[in-house]
Amino acid sequence: MKNIFLIALLLISASCSTTPVSGNKAFLLTSSETENQQGEAAYKEIIAKEKEVKGTPEARMVEEIGRRIAAVANQPDFKWEFKTLQSDEPNAFCLPGGKVAVYTGIFKYAGNEAGLATVMGHEIGHAIARHGGQRMSEQMVTNIAMAGLAATAFSKLDNTKKGLAIAALGAGTAVAISLPFSRKHETEADEIGLVLMSKAGYDPRESVNFWDRFSKAGGKAPMQFLSTHPTSENRHEHLREMLPKVMPYYEASAKLGIGKNLQ
């Protein structure tokens, strides 16, 4: 038992790094090379199953915004790709290594180029901060701890009671560790995305308007305590607080404002 927790503590103490842009500390046991390889493989698998949209004004806009953000992201090891996928789902993602996809369902909420840059900057922020690697690293340590408890603390229980105890512990771990960790990542991705879109020339004030539009279109949001995303009210407030910090980046850029409107 002591050895297992000692290993976990040693891994934690030896695996802290600094996240680009945000400057936050990150716990990582995985390598960026491995993450990028996994991201590329997953991207190919997803694209093979989805219907890609090419040649439309919206698809060209996704490519153009992506290239502008990539130009200021300072990620030389990323092999950037930007694709538009046909789906009513209002979503987008960026896998490790700069593999970006935007679903057509997000366009009506984005409204304009700056709104779309908000979405893409946020998703690219996840990849820059290596949030996928952080989640994998968190799970590795959690698994070590769970294995230790299963082998010792629950060793005197019969199989039925042991199973119930481990299941209960797993639920507690999700609430205490996994979900708050995800909310932290969402907030950090917002911050990184705001910096990137500002440096790329898009008015960061439109980010607040985008999240207002998006939150009003959705259903009743879950309690923040049990959600992997910050509440719309908290996200709105935090973005407003960030604006004075990122406006100098925007003012120093080749300002594009909100850009073209999306149909």
C-alpha positions, -999 to +999 in steps of 0.1 A: +000+000+000+027+025+010+047+016-020+018+023-044+011+057-029+048+065-028+050+057-066+020+080-072+036+108-052+069+105-070+051+106-104+032+137-094+063+155-081+084+146-112+058+153-139+048+190-136+052+213-166+041+248-176+013+253-200+020+276-230-001+309-230-018+304-197+013+297-177-005+272-155+012+242-140+002+209-156+006+173-145+017+151-174+030+116-176+025+113-214+047+127-241+035+152-267+048+130-294+026+101-282-004+124-278+000+138-313+003+104-328-028+093-311-046+125-321-037+119-358-049+083-357-082+093-340-087+122-365-083+099-395-108+075-380-134+102-373-130+119-407-134+085-425-169+081-408-181+117-413-192+137-443-167+164-450-180+197-465-156+213-490-156+244-511-184+263-494-179+298-479-183+283-444-156+256-451-132+282-465-139+304-434-130+275-411-097+270-430-089+307-430-096+312-393-077+281-385-046+292-404-047+326-387-049+311-353-022+285-361+001+314-372+000+328-337-002+296-317+036+289-317+032+251-320+059+241-345+053+203-338+016+205-348+006+193-383-024+215-386-055+204-404-089+222-405-120+204-418-158+211-418-181+182-411-218+180-420-238+176-388-266+193-369-245+189-338-234+224-326-198+213-318-161+214-328-130+197-316-092+199-318-073+167-313-036+167-301-013+178-329-036+204-343-063+183-359-094+206-360-129+198-371-160+221-370-195+207-373-219+228-395-244+229-366-223+255-348-225+280-376-259+294-366-246+301-331-212+315-342-229+342-362-197+356-377-160+350-381-151+362-346-178+339-331-163+310-350-128+320-339-141+319-303-151+282-308-120+272-327-097+291-304-112+273-274-108+239-289-073+246-300-066+258-265-074+223-252-048+209-276-021+235-267-026+228-230-024+191-237-056+185-217-060+150-232-026+141-219-034+156-185-066+135-183-048+104-192-021+112-166-048+118-139-064+085-147-031+066-144-025+079-109-062+073-100-059+037-112-028+032-091-046+045-060-077+025-066-056-007-071-039+000-038-072+004-019-087-027-036-056-047-025-055-035+011-084-015+026-111-037+011-091-070+014-113-083+043-146-077+026-164-104+007-165-100-031-200-084-031-192-058-005-158-051-021-175-045-054-200-021-039-172-003-020-150+001-051-180+013-071-189+039-045-153+051-043-152+054-081-183+076-080-167+098-053-135+101-073-155+113-103-171+141-084-141+150-063-114+148-090-125+142-126-153+166-130-136+196-113-105+188-133-126+191-165-141+224-155-106+238-149-096+227-184-127+244-199-118+276-182-082+274-192-092+267-228-114+298-228-084+319-216-060+304-242-086+308-270-093+344-261-055+352-264-052+333-297-083+349-314-071+383-302-036+378-316-051+365-349-071+398-353-105+389-341-124+411-317-123+392-283-154+410-272-174+389-296-166+358-274-190+371-248-217+376-273-211+341-287-215+324-254-246+344-247-262+332-279-251+296-274-263+294-238-297+310-246-302+284-273-296+254-250-318+237-225-315+239-187-279+236-177-268+211-150-256+223-117-220+234-120-209+211-093-219+181-114-209+194-148-177+192-168-183+228-180-186+261-161-221+275-160-229+301-187-231+328-161-196+320-147-181+317-182-197+350-193-183+368-162-148+352-166-145+362-202-155+398-194-128+398-167-102+386-193-110+412-219-087+440-205-058+415-205-063+404-242-074+437-258-037+449-262-031+417-283-061+426-305-050+463-308-016+452-319-029+428-345-041+434-381-076+440-367-104+421-385-132+430-361-160+404-361-152+396-398-179+383-422-213+371-411-222+335-413-254+327-432 
